[in-house]
Amino acid sequence: MHLPTGKDVEAKIPAGLTSGQQIRLKGQGWPSATGKAGDALITVNVAPHPVFKPDGADLRIDLPITLYEAVLGGKVRVPTLDGAVELAIPAGTDSGRTFRLKGKGLKAKGGTGDLLATARIVLPEDSDDELKELMRKWREQKAYDPRKDIG
């Protein structure tokens, strides 16, 4: 990084540092009246990641799954910081269910966080007449009310 003093320095960013925290670079600041260089304070701003959202040492991800994966179950690939892993989705998974992948979060002083993958059922972009007819039959023969307990 380039300091206002004109110096180029490298700074080690400790694991687990979050936005707003500061790093002190001893003797890298402006000289004082006595000529001794002060410290430079760097405030960290962590850029957002396009896929993961930090939550302390944990990471969160919305995991899109198909309607048939939610109903029938299956294995899906989940990206992690260390590369993709397979996650078994149990049959009957509701949208919003969160799966914990131990040790796949951020490295921090106290260890490594987890990756929390929240299932989000995504319908096909081109919903066809066959799917619509299947849902009409389902509604007529096996109707249910998922909102019955919320008033």
trRosetta pair geometry for C-beta under 8 A, 3 or more apart (Angstrom, degrees):
i j d omega theta_ij theta_ji phi_ij phi_ji
1 8 7.2 172 84 -152 30 62
1 9 6.2 -24 59 66 78 73
1 10 7.5 128 11 -106 73 32
1 11 6.4 -16 16 7 121 109
1 42 7.3 83 89 -116 167 142
2 6 7.9 -27 -172 -152 89 23
2 7 7.6 168 -153 91 51 40
2 8 5.4 -28 -98 -99 67 75
3 6 7.0 -31 81 33 81 24
3 7 4.8 5 43 60 118 85
3 8 7.5 -166 10 -85 80 24
3 9 6.2 31 -25 10 116 111
3 25 8.0 -117 -87 75 135 153
3 28 6.2 -146 -89 161 164 105
3 40 5.8 -67 -129 -118 129 158
4 30 7.7 -29 91 -63 111 98
5 28 7.2 -159 24 169 144 65
5 29 7.2 161 -45 -170 131 23
5 30 6.3 -173 -84 -85 106 58
5 40 7.7 -105 -5 -77 120 127
7 28 6.6 -124 74 -156 147 92
9 25 6.5 90 121 -154 159 153
9 28 6.0 -17 -44 -138 165 142
9 40 8.0 146 38 53 152 152
11 23 5.7 109 174 124 137 150
11 25 6.2 -85 -100 -80 117 117
11 42 6.4 -176 31 25 178 159
13 17 5.7 -106 -180 28 89 147
13 23 7.1 -92 -110 -65 62 148
13 44 7.1 112 -136 -112 112 132
14 17 5.4 113 70 -45 77 108
14 23 7.8 162 5 -101 94 109
14 109 8.0 18 158 -68 121 91
15 106 7.3 165 -177 163 90 88
15 107 4.1 -53 -164 106 139 101
15 108 6.0 -151 133 -97 97 25
15 109 7.3 161 88 -54 94 51
16 57 6.5 -25 -118 -98 98 94
16 106 6.5 129 -95 134 59 115
16 107 6.6 -97 -46 109 82 57
16 108 3.4 92 -94 -128 123 72
16 109 5.5 -83 29 -16 164 73
17 21 5.3 -137 -161 71 83 138
17 23 7.6 -10 -129 -59 149 103
17 44 5.4 27 151 68 121 176
17 46 7.6 161 108 -63 82 116
18 21 5.5 93 60 -10 63 117
18 44 7.3 132 98 94 24 124
18 46 6.4 -67 -155 -8 45 136
18 54 7.4 -172 -119 125 100 151
19 44 6.2 -132 -118 109 36 82
19 45 5.3 40 -134 -134 95 46
19 46 4.6 -107 -58 21 88 88
20 43 6.8 -23 -145 -169 27 102
20 44 7.1 -36 35 68 23 77
20 45 7.8 69 -45 -92 45 61
21 43 7.6 156 85 -150 28 60
21 44 5.3 -6 67 37 77 117
22 41 5.1 -8 -172 -172 131 98
22 42 6.3 146 -157 74 71 45
22 43 5.2 -38 -95 -94 84 59
22 44 7.0 -170 -94 -3 28 82
23 41 7.4 152 74 -157 44 50
23 42 4.6 -15 57 59 94 103
23 44 6.7 76 -15 -47 99 105
24 39 5.2 -3 -169 172 97 135
24 40 7.5 147 -159 77 48 48
24 41 5.8 -21 -102 -102 67 71
24 42 8.0 -166 -75 21 22 75
25 28 3.9 -23 122 31 115 139
25 29 7.5 144 80 -42 90 76
25 39 6.2 155 75 -167 49 76
25 40 4.3 -10 57 59 110 98
25 41 7.7 -159 20 -73 76 25
25 42 6.7 54 -16 -13 108 108
26 39 5.4 -37 -112 -109 40 100
27 37 4.8 72 -163 90 63 117
27 38 7.7 176 -114 107 28 13
27 39 6.8 -1 -19 -92 29 60
28 37 6.8 61 -50 153 8 130
28 39 6.7 33 42 -152 73 43
28 40 4.1 -59 95 4 100 117
29 37 5.9 148 63 173 60 81
29 38 3.5 -51 81 87 128 84
29 39 5.0 28 -13 79 124 18
29 40 4.4 171 -73 -61 75 62
29 41 7.7 19 -82 -8 123 66
30 37 7.2 -172 111 -144 16 69
30 38 5.7 5 61 33 60 111
31 35 5.4 -17 -176 -154 125 35
31 36 6.6 144 -151 73 76 21
31 37 5.2 -51 -90 -88 65 57
31 38 7.2 166 -116 -5 14 78
32 35 7.0 -42 67 21 67 18
32 36 5.4 -6 34 61 107 77
32 37 7.6 171 -5 -111 76 10
32 38 5.7 101 -50 -52 93 98
46 54 7.3 6 117 6 151 149
48 53 7.7 -9 -151 -109 95 71
49 52 4.4 0 89 55 143 82
49 53 7.3 -150 55 -72 98 37
49 54 7.8 102 10 -31 117 85
51 61 6.0 5 158 -123 86 108
51 79 6.1 -18 156 79 160 138
52 59 4.4 -24 -163 -169 120 120
52 60 6.9 130 -162 62 64 43
52 61 5.7 -45 -102 -74 64 93
52 81 7.6 -6 -39 -62 162 91
52 115 7.8 -75 -122 -130 115 98
53 59 7.0 133 64 -165 40 64
53 60 4.5 -30 64 63 96 99
53 61 7.4 165 17 -75 79 43
54 58 7.5 132 -163 83 53 50
54 59 6.0 -41 -101 -105 50 66
54 60 7.8 178 -92 15 3 82
54 106 6.4 22 -125 -31 106 141
55 58 4.6 -29 74 77 95 100
55 59 7.0 152 22 -108 83 15
55 60 5.3 60 -14 -25 124 110
55 113 8.0 166 74 -180 73 149
55 116 7.1 -26 42 26 140 132
56 108 7.9 -22 157 -63 76 161
56 113 6.5 157 106 -106 84 140
57 105 5.4 95 141 120 70 132
57 106 4.9 -134 -158 67 58 95
57 107 7.8 -58 -152 144 104 4
57 108 4.1 -83 -105 -12 120 140
57 110 7.2 -109 -49 61 159 100
57 111 7.5 78 166 81 161 70
57 112 6.9 176 167 -176 120 28
57 113 3.0 174 127 -57 82 116
57 114 8.0 70 109 11 88 55
58 105 4.6 -85 -128 -115 37 151
58 106 7.4 -73 -16 18 6 90
58 113 4.1 -143 -72 173 43 125
58 114 5.1 -11 -119 58 96 70
58 115 7.2 163 -166 -90 76 22
58 116 5.6 34 170 -13 125 109
59 81 7.4 146 -18 -33 164 110
59 104 7.3 -89 44 116 117 77
59 105 4.6 175 1 -130 85 76
59 106 6.2 122 -48 -30 97 84
59 113 6.6 127 -11 102 70 123
59 114 7.7 -138 34 104 68 40
59 115 5.0 -19 68 -113 100 71
59 116 7.0 -178 88 24 46 72
60 115 7.8 155 -92 -164 22 56
60 116 4.9 -25 -106 70 71 102
60 117 7.9 161 -159 -83 51 30
60 118 6.9 12 -169 -7 97 109
61 78 7.2 134 85 -165 148 100
61 79 7.3 -179 -134 63 161 87
61 115 6.5 2 6 -176 114 101
61 116 7.3 161 24 83 66 52
61 117 5.1 -18 69 -110 100 72
61 118 7.2 -179 88 24 47 73
62 118 5.6 -37 -113 70 56 97
62 120 5.0 17 -178 -14 101 136
63 76 7.0 117 175 110 119 143
63 78 6.1 -32 -115 -112 126 102
63 87 7.6 -39 -154 59 160 151
63 99 7.6 -18 17 33 154 113
63 117 4.3 42 -34 179 133 103
63 118 6.3 164 17 71 86 37
63 119 5.4 -41 75 -98 103 46
63 120 6.4 154 70 17 45 81
64 120 5.3 -43 -97 76 54 98
64 122 4.5 6 -160 -13 107 134
65 69 4.4 -117 -180 86 103 130
65 70 5.6 124 112 -55 122 85
65 76 6.1 -97 -106 -61 95 160
65 89 6.1 126 -128 -114 149 164
65 93 7.1 4 87 91 163 133
65 119 5.2 -19 6 -154 129 98
65 120 6.9 143 18 66 75 44
65 121 5.9 -43 74 -100 85 54
65 122 6.9 147 62 17 32 84
66 69 4.5 99 53 4 82 101
66 70 7.0 -143 95 -4 46 84
66 121 7.5 20 151 -150 14 72
66 122 6.7 -53 -98 65 43 79
66 124 7.7 28 -139 -60 98 80
67 70 5.7 -55 -153 35 33 113
67 71 6.3 21 154 -11 67 110
67 121 5.8 70 -90 -170 60 112
67 122 8.0 -116 -39 74 72 39
67 123 6.1 36 -43 -105 119 64
67 124 7.8 -72 6 -20 114 81
68 71 5.7 -56 -139 44 35 106
68 72 5.4 -3 173 14 73 117
68 74 7.8 44 119 -17 83 138
69 72 6.7 -65 -118 57 20 84
69 73 7.0 0 -171 -177 55 9
69 74 4.6 -86 -130 39 85 121
69 76 6.4 51 -159 -57 151 119
69 89 5.4 47 165 78 99 151
69 93 7.6 -29 128 46 76 126
70 89 7.2 -70 -93 157 40 133
70 92 7.6 9 161 -162 65 8
70 93 4.9 -113 -142 70 66 85
70 94 7.3 77 -163 -97 115 16
70 95 7.0 -23 -117 -55 145 72
70 119 7.0 133 -100 164 97 135
70 121 5.0 -10 -46 -100 152 115
71 91 6.7 -4 147 -157 36 79
71 92 7.0 34 -142 -77 37 42
72 91 5.6 -45 -178 -115 21 96
73 88 7.3 12 -178 176 103 80
73 89 5.4 -175 -148 99 57 73
73 90 5.2 -39 -111 -175 116 24
73 91 3.6 -64 -29 -57 110 64
73 92 7.5 -9 -55 11 93 59
73 93 7.1 113 -96 -14 66 106
74 88 7.8 -154 115 -149 22 56
74 89 5.5 1 57 52 60 105
75 86 4.8 5 -178 -174 114 114
75 87 6.9 153 -154 73 64 37
75 88 5.6 -34 -96 -97 76 58
75 89 7.2 177 -93 12 22 79
76 86 7.1 148 74 -151 28 65
76 87 5.6 -26 64 60 81 90
76 89 5.8 38 0 -23 111 119
77 84 4.6 11 -177 178 106 130
77 85 7.3 152 -152 77 61 26
77 86 6.0 -43 -95 -95 56 62
77 87 7.8 131 -124 14 10 81
78 84 6.4 150 73 -153 36 74
78 85 5.6 -25 61 64 91 77
78 86 7.4 132 13 -123 84 14
78 87 4.8 42 -16 -13 127 122
78 101 6.8 -171 102 -51 148 152
78 115 7.4 143 144 126 128 141
78 117 5.5 -54 -138 -94 140 156
79 83 7.9 -93 -148 177 62 22
79 84 5.2 -45 -98 -92 50 80
80 83 6.4 -4 61 63 89 33
80 84 6.8 145 14 -105 77 24
80 85 5.7 23 -8 -1 127 105
80 101 6.8 -116 -91 117 127 150
80 104 4.4 -75 -139 -166 132 117
80 115 5.7 -102 -116 -49 97 160
81 104 7.0 160 25 -178 88 70
81 106 7.8 100 -28 -90 158 52
82 104 6.9 -110 20 -134 110 81
85 101 6.8 138 68 -147 143 141
85 104 7.2 -99 9 -104 142 146
87 99 6.0 107 -168 119 136 159
87 101 7.0 -83 -92 -78 117 116
87 117 6.6 -101 -76 66 173 157
89 93 5.2 -72 -179 -14 96 155
89 119 6.9 107 -129 -102 118 135
90 93 5.7 127 67 -60 69 97
93 97 5.3 -115 -166 39 88 147
93 119 5.5 -17 151 102 124 177
94 97 5.2 114 64 -35 76 106
94 119 7.4 130 93 82 42 125
95 119 5.9 -128 -127 113 42 88
95 120 5.6 50 -151 -136 99 37
95 121 4.2 -90 -74 5 111 96
96 118 6.4 -18 -148 -173 32 105
96 119 6.9 -37 28 69 21 78
96 120 7.6 69 -56 -90 46 60
97 118 7.2 162 83 -150 33 61
97 119 4.9 7 58 30 84 118
98 116 5.3 0 -174 -177 118 96
98 117 6.8 151 -156 77 62 40
98 118 4.6 -28 -96 -94 82 77
98 119 7.6 -149 -79 5 32 74
99 116 7.4 157 76 -157 42 48
99 117 4.8 -19 60 64 95 96
99 118 7.8 -179 18 -79 67 29
99 119 7.2 68 -11 -37 103 95
100 114 5.1 -1 -166 164 92 144
100 115 7.5 140 -160 75 45 50
100 116 5.9 -17 -101 -103 66 70
101 104 4.2 -11 115 24 110 139
101 114 6.1 155 73 -173 50 84
101 115 4.1 -12 58 60 110 101
101 116 7.7 -154 22 -69 75 26
101 117 6.4 48 -14 -9 111 111
102 114 5.4 -42 -112 -113 36 105
103 112 4.9 56 -145 94 65 126
103 113 8.0 139 -120 89 23 25
103 114 6.6 6 -10 -99 27 64
104 112 7.8 85 -16 148 12 119
104 114 6.3 36 45 -159 73 46
104 115 3.7 -45 95 -7 110 115
105 112 6.0 152 63 164 78 75
105 113 2.7 -71 95 94 144 90
105 114 4.8 14 -25 42 119 16
105 115 5.4 -178 -68 -56 68 56
106 112 7.0 -167 95 -152 30 66
106 113 5.0 24 42 26 69 120
107 111 7.9 -107 -146 146 58 29
107 112 5.2 -32 -101 -101 59 85
107 113 8.0 -127 -63 10 18 78
108 111 6.6 4 64 61 84 41
108 112 7.0 148 21 -102 74 31
108 113 6.4 60 -3 -33 119 95
123 127 6.2 1 155 -78 120 111
124 127 5.9 143 75 -77 91 57
124 128 7.9 -13 87 -6 139 82
124 131 7.3 -171 36 -47 121 167
127 131 5.4 -107 -163 73 80 136
127 132 6.4 90 152 -52 108 94
128 131 5.4 101 58 10 69 98
128 132 7.2 -132 106 -1 39 93
129 132 5.5 -58 -147 41 36 114
129 133 6.0 37 155 -21 70 106
130 133 5.9 -54 -145 36 28 110
130 134 6.4 32 153 -20 62 106
131 134 5.6 -53 -149 35 32 114
131 135 6.4 29 154 -16 65 106
132 135 5.8 -58 -150 38 31 109
132 136 6.4 35 151 -22 65 103
133 136 5.5 -48 -146 32 35 114
133 137 6.5 34 154 -16 65 103
134 137 5.9 -56 -151 37 30 109
134 138 6.3 32 151 -21 64 108
135 138 5.4 -50 -143 36 34 116
135 139 6.3 39 155 -23 65 103
136 139 5.8 -54 -150 34 29 112
136 140 6.5 23 154 -15 64 108
137 140 5.8 -59 -148 39 31 108
137 141 5.9 2 165 3 69 117
138 141 6.4 -72 -136 50 23 93
138 142 5.4 -48 -168 50 65 105
139 142 7.7 -56 -84 61 9 62
139 143 5.6 42 -171 -90 52 87
140 143 7.1 8 -115 -45 6 101
145 148 4.3 94 103 -51 114 98
147 150 5.2 -65 -166 38 75 112
